[in-house]
Amino acid sequence: MYSAASRSVRQTTAHLFARCWVRTPGRGVATLPLFSLEGKTCVVTGAGRGLGKETLTAFARSGARGACIDLTLASCNSSISHIKSHLRTTASDLPEPDIRPYACDVTNESAVQSTFAQIAHDFGGIDILVTAAGIVDNVEAERYEFERWKKMVDVNLHGSWLAAREGGKYMIRQNERDGEIGKEEGWKKRGGSIVFIGSMSGNICVRPQKQAGYNATKAAVNMLAKSLATEWATHNIRVNSLSPGYIATDLIKGLLKKEGKDLSQEWVKHIPMGRMAHPSEFQGTVVWMVSDAASYLTGSDIIVDGGYTAY
């Protein structure tokens, strides 16, 4: 059942891409200009694979340049190579995107600080940040070792917080132009947009797996987004969270390999659309969230789950 669902997702995704890239002879693509990310500098954590890589792909396709952050330079370079190859095939009329690799452990405060400082120096500022670095762990609460709990909180919550804090600092300077660094660099007033990758598990308890730690961190991420949205709105910074349902990412495929296909069958049974999502199906949502087309969207949690939480 899982392989059939995967084939269905691939076929659906291929159909969507075919519709997106077809041009009418003599005309450009009729798309609202507000969705363009031309001239924007984006930063994506956890961009070595999964939803992070799909997000960076979508941003590059929409005209942005930016930073691919992951644990190792090897994973960053592999992701960037894949993105550029994909764009050469699907958007050959566009120039090759300017995407650069940055190795960083998002749970290490000094590493995050130095990485964001380097990115701001390299690109002259930061306009968009998406925190996609995260882990999942299914363990019964009574058996959950404290060290595993702390790692979950460290990656999913602390990593998101550190990235947002550092990215937010540069966005505030860009907007106000009254800080010492801002004056020296001459950054223009532009603010920014931040999207935390949350989960529908931050809003509900999914079944049948036990994942109190994961649920708690994603609920915290959702509230962190709302809190920063209220604090930073005056700096022209929008902050939101994107909460996916079940996605066929490498992370989830690894989990299913360990816990068995029966788990995915149980998931699909409770999804009105009858399948898990492909990571590429979130590209349009995240581009909209960070673009000027969503200029009044802040403090919101956008759930994209195939209808799972509608029950």
C-alpha positions, 0 to 999 in steps of 0.5 A: 500500500505504501509503494502504491501511495508513493507512486500516486504522489509522484504521478500527482506531483509530476502532473502539477509540475507539468501544469506549472511550467507550461508556457503559452507561445508568445506569453510569459507565465501569468503569475501574480508578481507579488509571489516573486522573491526576486532580489531576496536573500533566504536562509533555510536550516535543515536544507540538506534534505526533505522539506528544507531542501524543497523549500530552498528549491522553491525559493530559488525557482522564485528568484531568491538567492541564499544559504543552505544550512545543514550539519555538514558541508557535504550534505549542503553541497549535495542538496545545492547540486540537486536543486541546480540540476532540477532547475536546469531541467524545469526552468532552463530559461532562468539563470543559475541561482546563487545558493551557498553552503554553510555547515552549522549545528543549530543547537550550538549558540556560538556556531549559529551566531557565527554562521548568520554573521557570515551569511549576512556579510556574504549576502549583505543581509537576510530577508527570509528565514525558514527553520526546517531543521528537526528530528522525530522520536516515537517513544512511550512517555514512561520509557522516554529517557531524559537525554533523548527528551533533551535532544528533542527539545534542543534540536526542534525548539532551541535550534529554531529559537537560536536561528530566529533570534539571530536572523531577527537581529539582522532583519531588525537592523535592516528595517530601522537603519539606526544600529551601528552595523546597519549604518556601516553596511548601509542596509536598506529598510526592508524587515523580513519574514520568518517561517518556523516548520511546525507540525500538525502534532503541535495542535493534536495528538496523532495516532497510533504512535507515542510521541509526547516529546515531539508533540511538545516541541512542535506546540512550543514552536507554534507559540514561539512564532506567535510570540515573535510575530507580536514582538517584531511586527513593529520592525516590519518582520512577519513570523508564522509557522507551517504545520505539515501533516504526514510527508514522505520525507527521508526522515519519515521513510527511515522511521517507517523502515524501523517501525514497519509499513503498518504504521504508514497504513494506519496514518493514511487510513485517517487522512481524507485525501488517502495518501501522504504528501510529497515534500514538493507539495509544500513549495507553493505554500511556503513561497506564498507565506514569505512573499509580499502576497502574504504581506498581512499574514503574521502570527498564523499557523498554516496547517497543510495535512490533507485534511487529517486535523479536520476530523 
